[in-house]
Amino acid sequence: MILDLPTSHRVPVSWFRTHATAPLKWRTINDILPPGAAAPEDYAAIQAEVLECKQVQQVIKKQRKSGLWGDNVLGLAANKTAGYKDIGTIAQYRRLTELGVPRDDRVFRLADRFLFRLLSRDESPDLLAEYKTATKGNAELALWSRERFREGAAVALAQAGLIEDPRVRGAAHRVASQISQFLRSELAEKPFVRKASRNVLHPEAHPPTTLAVALVAYMPGLQRERAGFVERLTAFLAQPTPKKPYVIAIGRKVIQPTYQLLGNPLEADRSGMPKDLPLALHWIELLARMEMLSTNETAVKILSRLLADVDGHGVWAPKSLRSIPKCKSRLADFMFPLEQDGKTMERRQADVTFRLALIAKLAGWTLEYV
C-alpha cells in the first residue's frame, strides 16, 4: 500500500541564509521562494557569489575550446577503458545548471554550439567524441552513439530552460516516440535475447534511459501533449527491474548498460532508507515534475522516510550523519551535492534539506517559509 504524503512543508529560509553555500542559496530564492521574495540587489549579489564559488570554477576551468569536457559526451567519471578521460560534457553542463550559473554565461554559449550540432543530425565524425575510434567499420555503433548523444544534448538544453526551442522539442518528441514504441511492444516484457552465456538487450529494444525520463520531466508541454505516453512510462518504471545482468551488443562492440532502465531504479531497505540517496532524490524530483510521484511506491516510501527526519524548522536532521551522502551509481553526481564542504553538520544537511523543499514545491504542497 502506498503511504500518504504530507501536503505542506516548512522551508528553512533563514537557516539556508546562514549555513548554505551560494549555489544552494541561489536555488532556494530562485526555485522555491515566491517571485520577488528577495530584493534585486540580493539576487545580483548571490548570483555573483555563484560564479565565483569553487564548485563552479572547477567545472568551468576543465572545459575545452571545443565546448566539450573530458573529450567525451556521456562519461560519468574517468574511465580509460571506455574512453572517458574525465566527467563528460552532458554531466558537466547539467551540473552548471544545477549550480545556478546564468544561462547567458560564456561557458554555456561555448557548449551550446556542440550540443545543437548534435541535435541537427550533423554526421561529422568529430561529433562521435569518445566513440570516434570504436565506430570505424561499425555503422550500427555510430548510429547508436549519435542517438544517445542527441538524447543527452536535448536533456541538457531542456534543463537549462530551452524547452520552447524547436530543435529541443523536435528531439524530445523523437525520443518519446521511440520509447513509446518500445513500451507498446512485446519487448517491454521480454527485452533480452540469449547469446552464448550472456543476456543481451534485443537489438530492436529501445528502453527509456535516465536521460530520456529527465527530458520528459523538464518539458511540461510535451507531458500535456503526450499524457498517455507519460502514464505508460511511469507505470513501466514502477515495476521491478529484472535481476538478470545484461549487456548491449552493437555490431562487434559490447557495451555495459549505464543509463538504460528496465524498471524501477530505486532500492530501499525495510525502513525506507534508499541504497543510493542522491539518485533517489533525483528520481523523486523527476516524478514530481511529471506529477507522477504517487505511481512509484518505492519513491513514496523513501520520501516518507526522509521527511520523518525533518525537524520542526524544515531541516533534514537524521540521527547519524558523518559525511555528505555519495551517489553509488554516479547517475546523480551532476546534481548532488551542490555543497562540497562537509566539515560541519549543517553543511552535510544542506543538500538534502534543499532537495526535500524543492520536491515539496514541485509536488504542489503548501509551503511555510521560516
SVG drawing of the C-alpha trace seen along z (x, -y; Angstrom):
<svg xmlns="http://www.w3.org/2000/svg" viewBox="-3 -46 46 66">
<polyline fill="none" stroke="black" stroke-width="0.4" points="0.0,0.0 1.3,-3.4 1.9,-5.7 0.1,-9.0 2.4,-12.0 2.0,-15.4 0.5,-18.3 2.6,-21.0 6.3,-21.6 8.5,-24.1 11.3,-25.8 14.1,-26.9 15.0,-30.1 16.8,-31.7 18.8,-28.5 19.8,-28.4 20.9,-32.1 23.2,-31.2 24.5,-27.8 24.2,-27.1 26.8,-27.9 26.0,-30.3 24.5,-27.7 22.0,-26.4 21.1,-30.0 20.5,-30.9 18.5,-27.8 16.4,-28.5 15.4,-32.1 15.1,-31.3 13.4,-27.9 11.5,-27.7 10.7,-31.2 7.8,-33.2 8.9,-35.6 10.2,-38.9 10.9,-37.4 14.4,-38.9 15.5,-42.4 17.1,-42.8 20.4,-43.6 20.2,-40.3 19.6,-38.3 22.6,-40.0 24.9,-39.5 24.1,-35.8 24.4,-35.3 27.9,-36.9 28.8,-34.6 27.7,-31.6 30.0,-32.4 33.0,-32.8 32.4,-29.7 34.8,-26.8 32.3,-24.3 31.6,-26.4 35.1,-27.4 36.3,-23.8 33.9,-22.8 34.5,-25.9 38.3,-25.5 38.0,-22.0 36.0,-23.0 37.9,-22.7 37.9,-25.2 35.6,-22.8 32.9,-23.2 33.5,-19.7 34.5,-18.4 36.9,-15.5 36.7,-15.0 33.6,-12.9 29.8,-13.4 28.3,-10.8 31.0,-9.9 30.0,-9.9 33.6,-9.6 37.1,-9.0 37.2,-5.5 40.2,-4.9 38.7,-1.5 35.5,-3.2 37.4,-6.2 36.3,-8.7 39.2,-10.9 37.1,-12.8 33.5,-13.6 31.6,-14.2 30.0,-17.2 26.4,-16.4 27.0,-15.8 29.2,-18.9 26.7,-21.1 23.9,-19.9 26.0,-20.4 26.5,-24.1 22.7,-24.4 22.2,-22.9 24.7,-25.2 22.8,-28.2 25.2,-29.5 23.3,-32.1 22.1,-30.9 23.9,-33.7 27.4,-32.9 30.1,-32.1 30.6,-28.6 27.1,-27.7 27.5,-29.5 30.6,-27.6 29.0,-24.2 25.7,-25.1 27.4,-25.1 28.4,-21.5 25.1,-20.4 23.0,-22.0 25.2,-20.3 24.3,-17.0 20.6,-17.9 21.0,-19.0 21.8,-15.4 25.2,-16.5 27.0,-13.4 30.5,-14.8 32.9,-12.1 34.1,-14.8 30.8,-14.6 31.3,-10.9 33.7,-12.0 34.5,-9.0 33.1,-6.6 35.1,-8.0 37.6,-5.2 35.2,-2.4 32.8,-3.3 35.2,-2.8 33.8,0.1 30.8,0.3 27.9,-1.8 25.5,-0.4 27.5,-1.8 27.8,-5.1 24.0,-5.3 23.5,-4.2 26.0,-6.7 24.6,-9.6 21.1,-8.7 22.4,-8.6 24.3,-11.9 21.2,-13.7 19.2,-12.4 21.9,-13.8 22.1,-17.1 18.3,-17.5 18.0,-17.0 20.9,-19.3 19.4,-22.1 15.9,-21.5 17.1,-21.5 18.9,-24.8 15.5,-26.3 15.4,-26.0 12.2,-23.9 10.5,-26.0 13.4,-25.8 12.0,-23.9 15.2,-21.8 14.9,-20.7 11.2,-20.0 11.8,-18.0 14.4,-15.9 12.2,-15.3 9.3,-14.1 11.6,-11.7 12.9,-10.3 9.3,-9.9 8.1,-8.2 10.9,-5.7 10.3,-4.8 6.6,-4.7 7.0,-2.1 9.1,0.0 6.5,-0.3 3.7,0.9 5.7,3.8 6.3,7.3 9.9,6.3 8.9,4.3 8.1,7.7 10.9,9.7 13.8,7.3 16.6,9.9 17.9,12.5 20.4,15.1 23.8,15.2 26.4,17.7 26.4,17.3 25.1,13.7 21.8,11.9 21.8,9.3 19.4,6.5 17.3,7.2 18.7,5.1 15.2,3.7 14.6,2.8 14.8,-0.9 14.0,-1.2 13.9,-4.5 17.1,-6.0 17.6,-8.2 18.3,-11.0 15.1,-10.4 13.0,-10.5 14.6,-13.7 14.0,-15.2 10.3,-14.4 10.2,-15.8 11.7,-19.1 9.2,-19.7 5.7,-20.2 4.4,-21.0 5.4,-17.6 3.8,-16.0 0.5,-17.6 0.7,-16.7 1.6,-13.1 -0.1,-12.4 -0.9,-8.7 2.8,-8.1 3.8,-9.6 1.4,-7.4 2.7,-4.3 6.3,-5.4 5.9,-5.9 3.9,-2.7 6.8,-0.8 9.3,-2.4 7.4,-1.5 7.8,2.2 10.7,4.2 13.9,4.2 14.9,7.6 17.6,9.1 19.4,10.7 22.7,8.9 22.8,8.0 24.9,6.2 24.2,4.2 25.7,5.6 26.1,3.2 27.9,4.7 31.1,6.1 31.0,3.8 29.7,4.9 28.6,2.1 27.7,2.2 24.3,0.5 24.7,-2.8 21.7,-5.0 19.2,-2.3 16.2,-1.5 14.1,1.7 12.1,0.9 12.3,-0.9 15.8,-2.4 15.1,-2.9 16.0,-0.5 15.3,-0.9 15.7,1.1 12.8,2.2 12.7,-1.2 12.5,-3.1 16.1,-4.3 17.4,-4.4 20.5,-2.5 21.5,-5.4 20.3,-8.6 21.3,-11.2 19.8,-9.0 16.6,-8.6 16.3,-12.4 16.9,-13.0 14.3,-10.4 11.7,-11.6 12.2,-15.2 11.6,-13.9 8.5,-12.1 7.2,-15.3 7.9,-17.3 5.8,-14.8 3.0,-14.8 3.6,-11.1 5.1,-10.7 2.2,-8.6 2.8,-6.0 6.0,-4.7 5.5,-3.1 9.3,-2.9 9.7,-6.6 6.9,-7.4 8.3,-5.1 11.7,-6.7 10.3,-10.2 8.2,-9.5 11.3,-8.1 13.4,-11.1 10.6,-13.5 10.4,-11.7 13.9,-13.0 13.0,-16.7 12.9,-18.7 10.3,-21.4 12.3,-24.1 12.3,-22.1 15.9,-20.9 16.8,-17.3 18.3,-16.1 19.0,-12.3 20.4,-10.9 23.8,-9.9 25.3,-11.8 29.1,-11.7 29.6,-12.8 27.8,-14.1 26.0,-11.1 27.5,-9.9 25.9,-8.6 26.8,-5.0 25.6,-4.8 27.2,-8.2 24.0,-9.0 23.1,-11.9 26.6,-13.3 25.8,-16.2 23.2,-17.4 24.3,-16.1 26.0,-17.5 26.0,-21.2 27.8,-21.6 31.3,-20.2 32.5,-21.1 31.1,-18.5 33.1,-19.6 30.1,-20.9 26.8,-19.1 24.9,-22.0 26.8,-21.6 26.2,-17.9 22.4,-18.5 22.1,-21.3 21.7,-19.4 19.0,-17.0 17.2,-19.8 17.1,-21.8 16.0,-18.8 13.1,-18.0 11.9,-21.6 12.2,-21.6 10.3,-18.4 7.6,-19.8 7.3,-22.9 7.2,-20.8 4.6,-18.5 2.3,-21.5 2.4,-21.3 1.6,-24.3 5.0,-25.9 5.7,-27.7 8.8,-29.9 10.6,-30.1"/>
</svg>
